[in-house]
């Protein structure tokens, strides 16, 4: 099963890129990328791993037997001397690999430009009045290779493993550790609504930017716009003011989506009601 690493804040993370792809492609789990993309680190528009999952997403994956929740109790412990030595060896190997890769690339570039280099040297000799000098291509290439400087430590890239690369103690935990909770209070109701939407083959993301709980998509959000803005009604005894009611409806119209209220009916089933605008009339339909 795919491991979901739960931090002390109760949020489950996915660190492996293959796991991230599988969850999105096969299980329609979007989550939220929170890390810096290695190729574009100085921006915050396109983010990378780790993938932070909503409590509902993590709980659903555990319930379906796709993932397991894991905590690393010793992740913040001071490393032993043996562990330090392993890390040092990994760093040394990484530096060696980079040096070899750079040298190989430089040699390939020299091999492609050796004729230009020879022509340049001959032109220089001619400018000094020296003519008829023959240059051996292989010898000259080796001379140029020998001149290649060693890569400076300041130019070495630091490898940051996304997953813990040393053996460490793991502890399998239940969904009770997730925060916000999905086993009690409003979180339990939201989880039931989320699960219902997911089982109807929708993609679901957070709707916090649109003043709702979930944005619901007919396909992958990369290719589709959200169709529904879903607000979960966890306490049906609390009255919604007319202004709040109208604001939610007007917002949905302005972003070309349908406003949906989701709640648990008296039979314990999930029920949805759509707020639709018809000229100056508000209509609520199931």
N, C-alpha and C positions, 0 to 999 in steps of 0.2 A: 504493500500500500504506500501511497505517497505520504511522506512525513510533513506535518505542519508544525512548525516550531512556535510555541507560545511563549511570548515574553511575559515579564512580571506585570505589565500593564493589561494583560488579558487579551492581547491581540495576536492572532495567528498569522504567521508569515510563510511565504513560499520563497525559497532561495535558489532552487534549481531551475534553470531555463527550460529544460525538457518537461519538468513537472508543470511549470507555468503554461507551456504550450498545450499540454495534454488537458489540463483543467479547462482551458478556454475552448479548445477545439472540440473536445468530446463531451464536456459536462457543462458548457455555457457559463462558466464561472469567470467573472471579469475582475473583481477585486479592484485594488488601486495600487499602481506602481508608485513606489515612494523613494527609490534610490536614484543616484546620479548615473546617467548613461555614460559609460566609459569613453565613447567616441565624441560625445559633446558634453563635457562635464560642467562647463560654465554657463549653463542655462537651466531653466526650470519649466520649460514648455513640454519637452518630451523626456519623461523619466524612465528609469529602468528598475531592475530588481533591487531589493526584495519586493514581493507582491504582498500587500496587506489585505487580509480578508475581513469582511464584515462578520460579526458573530453568527449571523444567519447563514452565511455561505459556509463557514467552517463547520457549524453544527450539521448542516445538510450533508456535506461530504462525509462526515463521520457516520451519520445515520445510514447513508447509502453504502457504506463499506468501501469507499474510495480512498479515504485518508485516515490517518491516525494522528492524534494530538500528542506532541512530544515536548517535554521541557528538559533543559540541560542544567541540572542543579549546580554543576561545577564550572559553568561557563565563565564565571567571574572570579574563579579561584586563581591564586598565584601559580604560574606554571612551574613545574619541577625542572631540575637541571637537565634531565633526559629530554623533556619536551622542548626546552630551549635549544638543545643541540639538534633536535630534529628540524626545528624551524630554521636554524642557521644553515643546515645542510640544504633545505629546500630553497632558501634564498641564494645560496652559492650556486646551486644547479640552475636556478632561474637566470642568474647573471651570466653563467657560462653559455647557456642556450642563446641568450640575447647577443652575446659577443660573436658566437659562431654564426648566427643568422645574419648579423650585420656584415661580418667579414665575407660571407658567401655572396651577399648582395653586391658588395663593393667589387668583388672579383668579377662577377657577371657584368657589371657596368664597365669595368676596365676592359674586359674581353670584347665588348661591343664597340668600344671607342679606341682600341689599340691602333687601328689604321690612322685615325685622326691624330693620335699622339705621335706616331712615327712621322707623319707628314709635317707636324709642327716642329719636331726636333730637326728634321732635315732642312726645313726652311730657315731655322735658326742658324744651322751650320753654314748654309749658303750665304746668309747675311754677313757671316764672319769670313767669307772667302774660302770655306772648306767645302770641297765638292767630291763626289764619288765615294762617299762613306756608305757602306751597306750596314743595315741594322737587322739583327735577327729578331723576329717578332716574339718568339717564345722567351728569349733571354730578356728582352725589354719588358715583356709582360711580367716576368718574375721579379724584375727590379722594381717595377711599379707596385707590385703586391707587397714586396718587402718594406716599402715606404709607408704602407697603411698604418696609421696610428691606432693605438689601442683605445677602445671606447672609455671615455671618462666616467667615473662613478656618478657624477651629477646628471649624466644622460641616461642612466640605467632606469628602466621602468620598474616600478614596484608592483609586484603581483599581490593583489588582495583577493584571497579566496572568498567566494560567496557562501560556500558551505564550510562548516568546521572540518578542517583537513586533518585533525588528529583524533584518535580514538578517545572518547570521553563517555562518562556515564549518562545514560538517557533514562527518562522516566515517562511512561505513558500515562496521560491524564484524561479525565472525562471533560465533557462540554461544560461542566460547572465552572471551570476556570475562565471561560470566555467572558469578556466584558465589552459592551453591555451584555447583561445576562440574557440567555434565551430560555431559561428554565423557570423563570418567575417574573411576575409583574408584567408591564407592557411589552417587555422583550419576548415573552412567551407567545403573546398574541401576534406580534410582528413576525416572529419566526413561522408561525402557522400560515400567515398570509403569504410570506415570502415563498414558503414551500409550495403552496398552492399555485402561485404564479410560475414557479420553476417547473413544476410537473405539467404545466400547460405549454411547455416548450418555448418559453420566453427567455430572453436575456434580461438581466436585472442589474442596475447599478444604483448607486446612492443618488437621491434626488435633492440633496441639501441645497444645491445651487438654484433650485427652482421652488423652494419652499414646500417640499413634500418629502415623503420617506423614500420612495422608489421611482426611478424612471424605468419604464418597461419597453423593450425593443422587440420587434418581430424577428430580428436577426442580429448578427454581430454588430455592436455599436460602431465598429470601424466602417461598416458599409451602410448602416441604416440609421435614421433618426428615430428618437423615441416616439412611440405612439401614445403612451399613457403616462400621466403624472398621478401616482398613487399616494394618497394620504391615509394612513392607518388611524382609525378611530378606536383608541384603546379603552376610553371611558365614555360610554354612551350616555351617561347621566350629566355630562358637562355640556352646556349649551354653547353653540357656536354663534358668535355675533353676526348680524347681517353684513357688516363691513368685511369681516374675515371671510365669510362665505362668498361674497361678491368678488373680493380680491383674488381668491383662489381661482374662481371661474374666469375672471378677466385675464389673469396671468396665463392660464392654459390657452386661451384664445390667441393671445399675443405671440405665443411661441409655437402655435399650430399643433397643439396636443389636446388630448381629452383628459379632463379632470375626473379622477375616480376616487371615491371614498370606499375604503375596505374595512370591514368589521366582522366580528363573529356574531352570528344570529343566535336566537334563543335555543336553536337545536344544536349549537356547537359547531356549525359549519361556516366556512368563509363565504361572505357575500359581498358583492361589489355593486355600487351605484354610481352611475356616470352623470356628471353635471354638464348639460349641454345648453348652449345659448341659441335661441331662435328669435332673431330681431331683438325685441325688448322683453322677451319672456325667458325665464330660466326654467329648464325642464330637467327633472331628475328621473333617470331610468335605470333599470337593473341590467 
